[in-house]
Amino acid sequence: MTAPSLVVLDTETTGIDVENDRIVTAYAGVLASDGTVIDSCDILVDPGVDIPAGAAAVHGVTNEVLAAAKNGQGPLAGRQVHTPVLALNRLSTFLDSYTSKGLPLAGANLAYDLTLIDREAGRIYGRNPDGTTPFSQWLSGINVLDSLVIDKAVDKYRKGSRKLVDTARVYGISFSEDEAHNADFDAITAGRIIQKMLTTKPELSAYLTAPNPETGDADQARGLRFLHEEQIGWKREQAASLQKYFRTKAPADKRDPNAVVDGNWPFKPFIPQENA
């Protein structure tokens, strides 16, 4: 069975707070059905705020490295440093150029990246009265595939880490440890994991051959839409399970009877009254 081509996405940021942290790097690429990268968009961003040492330790872009890049120096010399406005415009244009052709958007734990991008869009473009942005409106019309959500759903009881590098090992996806936590590595690896799952897990392969009710022919786009909608429920169930764990079963030093794990997917909608 042939895997679908995908548009893959990942960001590296100033932190883990989707409401307030900012994008430092963003990568979007196009994977052919065999996992080969055939086009890409790799963006370095001046977030306009300090990059904390903890975040820089993950992705390697320190305040000093970014300042040097602006002057054509340092390890990122030759890279264009984008303002958030230019970065979002370039990223959105690239993504839309492929999703408009029917390619699904893929990645790992995308609710984080897509929520963060939506908040950046809100700061740049403003919001409609219902809280939507041009980005969230675009997102509502495409199919999204999330390696973390899908893997947890189809291999629910597998023990061990669900980190991207560990999941890649499970599915036989080769990678270099030195590349991990770069936005391009994370996006490409997540996409290849998804392609492997779709072609080796019968319960997922069925989505690729879902018949069109009018013609009876395989309708991959229709099947991927079904899979997109399935993930909404899977993510909700996974969040509820994790929330219960933190409230009742976690070790005493991690237990929190008031823990809340958000189950929105593929992103957390902006609710004006909560963000006033």
Disulfide bonds with the S-S distance in Angstrom:
none
